[in-house]
Amino acid sequence: MPWFLTSIAPKEDLVPPKKNRCRASRTFGFFNTYTEAYGAVMTNMGNMQECLYEYLVLEYIEPGIHPDVHVEQWFVWNRNARGWDLVGDGIKPEEFVGIVNWALG
């Protein structure tokens, strides 16, 4: 099963400007192994921050229609180090609880 990489914008960049706003996000791609996906995160392959995104989620998703996400690992952009840091123990930040499957909607 593939590991998908999706970046998510900070709260202040919510779009569109309506009452029920959602965050901008972009799925950059996927890898067939965790090692490849984690390596892409650690090297910020393809600039997954793009001077816009604050969070990145690595999701292990099964194939099919409306697939389940089996594992999530969360990262936050470190402006000083210019790289992705694991959020705490990689657990989903509180503000995203209840939101699943970023990569495939």
NORQUIFEN-V893285 format. One record per helix or strand of 3 or more residues. SS is the DSSP state (H for helix, E for strand). FROM is the first residue (numbers start at 1). TO is the last residue. If there is no record, write none. Layout:
BEGIN
ss->{SS:SS}
from->{FROM:FROM}
to->{TO:TO}
END
This chain:
BEGIN
ss->{E:H:E:H:E:E:E:H}
from->{2:11:25:34:53:69:83:94}
to->{9:13:31:42:61:78:86:96}
END
